[in-house]
């Protein structure tokens, strides 16, 4: 124990290693070995670099002592020393316990090793015994196999003889068997049996017995081949039988070329018959696709049998037949005009396409399937065209219905109802057509994943060819109503014009974008090629609506104009009696205007008008009659002062804006009626200007104008317009009057109020 | 026939010719150029007033008095000092209206009111046509025009009350053709047999208001009417108009070809506008004067081929909005092919020139 404590003191007082770097290297190598990572200790090392750290590896006792002596007071030094001594002691005792513990372990380890040594000796003995036994076993086994050797060789030989005998038996029985097969017409069995024997017979043909068998077989097979050929030549049997024949004959080394030709000619005659049958059926217009099936079947069988070299021939054969078949199919499809049930057509096309697809698998190089796809594409295109024309006829029909409904007087009021029903009809029809066309792109249809049906069919065919064309057609036919009817205005009822105008406007605001969105969604249209944008269509629809409405205004204006013109032109205004009543035609004008107002009101919104007082008719009329009119007519009595009237009217014109009579109208009721009234009154004015009036004629015009004044202001956007035109009419009449003495305002009012 | 009024001149024609206004309060409807006058630029205006003595200055040889309300027409002689052309100061003429000398009445009481009166376009001015109700009357003027006798008549038969609204004596075919308008139809007449030679039914949607012959292309005709349109016809193919203009916003009352440059077309309408258009594509000289147009029928083809070279397109040259009331008559000057006048209801006569740029373009 003393020694150990001494060593501990040595450890504490003197540096354990004079070369710290070498010791550190050893350390790091050990660490590396045990997989300790450097980082974990890095922090410690940093602080342990301090030579004053008593526990650190870089501890320098000299420095430490110097430091202590420098830093500490005596008292502190004493304390430090005692503390140090205490620590040393505790370290000593720790070391002692460690040594004792380890000593016990060493002793037990030594015991264990000794014990192991004894055990191994025992095991060695047992192993020796085992090897001796194994040697004995080997010896026995060798002896047994030596005994059995002879017998094994004999058995092998015997079994070989047996097989040979069986083969020989087969050979000897072969002619009989073949005969039997021939009897039973089991040609396939016979051929396969013969094939098996053929090589052997060939090989041993120098031996007479075998020779005899071979000859027998030859004769029989010759017979068989004869029969087969006969059967083949007959051609009456089914395609499958035929192909079997061909197969067997091929196995019998018949010349392939010749067989191929024969087979094809047979198949051709058969298919010819099929096609003729189809052609006959075509007239009965029952859609069949058996032809496709037979072509497919034949070529399937043929390709199975006919070797590579006949491929070219087969191609030619299939191509010519397919061409005929296609022409038939196309004629058939063209006959399919009715648009009733599209699913049937699509299914038939699908089956047709499927069969052709099968041919692709059989004849990879053939152009037939692509032709077939072209036919399908053409059929689809044709279909779209048919649908478009069907839609167009439907549109025309529904317009005719609407026209009839409009003509029927009891329904004259239901303009709005007619409009909604018309647009619903069209929309539903369009939707159902879209649904039918959509069958072409259904997932379970084989050709729907062709690039044409994915891209062009959707965008160019359905969207452009069907939907856009239909919308354009609507706009165009609407425009035609304006142009064709422009001459007399009588061919199209004005109410229909109004209805169509509203329809087009509705299309512009909502329906077009709805339909196109629907189409795009249903058909997942990907626009590879530029398509008509919605805005262009909307613009077109709006233009059509505007044109229709303008035309409506023109036609209605013309109807009233004609009435007014007739009434002015046919009357003798010079020799007329004093006015007692408003002329019936004026009442008629007001009535017509009112009914137009109702008609337009059902379809169009009210629109804005310039503000006016609650009782416009009275207020403005008083201005119109008393102030202006009196002043205007007063000088007319005296020819000496004619300037005033003109001056006044010119001043008036200076401040009133120019009126465009046939100007475009807006989409509201007030604007429409303003247009109609403008046209009517302008006509009235022009007609009055080329007539000559007597005194009472002028007065009648006054009465009429006042009457119009009373009723027309409420329809127009700016009542001043009506006032201005009526003023002009009365003014012009006064100019054309031989005796211009106007009627008393009060009298006019009385007459007008009386009705 | 008490309402057979003489006309009164009420127009001042200034030498400046930019814009002339009537100084009177009269209501004017008729206007014509003095066609025999080649030096002075002179227009004649007919008025429609009932209260004053209307007068028209005119020359007997070339009178074309149109008055839609008068029930009879008359032939007048121009004052001699006008005829001689010695009258230098236009102011004098306006201050001292000349009175016309009444030569004779066209007495047609039996046939109703006269729609229009036409002078023979060529020749010695011995013949006059008047259109009254549904009758065409051809008058012969006796020596010194003091007496007119009806030489032949034709009557338009048909259902309804037919009434001529306008007419024009063709300057082609040796003055043997007349074209008339009634309601929406245009009819051609052969004056030798006084029979109808063609009829364009529904030429316009509504009433046809005026007609004019292309002075250089004998089968070409312009018409205008209440459907706001001006249509050009080839009378050999009457099913479709050759061309159709729709620029006015109300009835077109008058249409006139320029006498020497038939691509220039003047229209007047009751929307108070006068429109001067350049109809190159159907003109007899679509390329200016570069190409001979011996064969009239080849014109369209030539014009098709040379469209690339031809810078002038059919277009509106100008819209004149000086008038404040309906324009009832437009007329080119007889003396100056670049000058025209238009007359509106309020008596305003506006004289304008073809824009200088266009003039040079046509000439050069």
Boltz contact constraints between the chains, C-beta under 6 A:
constraints:
  - contact:
      token1: [A, 486]
      token2: [B, 205]
      max_distance: 6.0
  - contact:
      token1: [A, 487]
      token2: [B, 202]
      max_distance: 6.0
  - contact:
      token1: [A, 487]
      token2: [B, 205]
      max_distance: 6.0
  - contact:
      token1: [A, 639]
      token2: [B, 51]
      max_distance: 6.0
  - contact:
      token1: [A, 642]
      token2: [B, 25]
      max_distance: 6.0
  - contact:
      token1: [A, 643]
      token2: [B, 25]
      max_distance: 6.0
  - contact:
      token1: [A, 646]
      token2: [B, 25]
      max_distance: 6.0
  - contact:
      token1: [A, 653]
      token2: [B, 324]
      max_distance: 6.0
  - contact:
      token1: [A, 660]
      token2: [B, 249]
      max_distance: 6.0
  - contact:
      token1: [A, 661]
      token2: [B, 249]
      max_distance: 6.0
  - contact:
      token1: [A, 661]
      token2: [B, 250]
      max_distance: 6.0
  - contact:
      token1: [A, 662]
      token2: [B, 228]
      max_distance: 6.0
  - contact:
      token1: [A, 662]
      token2: [B, 249]
      max_distance: 6.0
  - contact:
      token1: [A, 686]
      token2: [B, 270]
      max_distance: 6.0
  - contact:
      token1: [A, 690]
      token2: [B, 68]
      max_distance: 6.0
  - contact:
      token1: [A, 692]
      token2: [B, 69]
      max_distance: 6.0
  - contact:
      token1: [A, 735]
      token2: [B, 27]
      max_distance: 6.0
  - contact:
      token1: [A, 738]
      token2: [B, 50]
      max_distance: 6.0
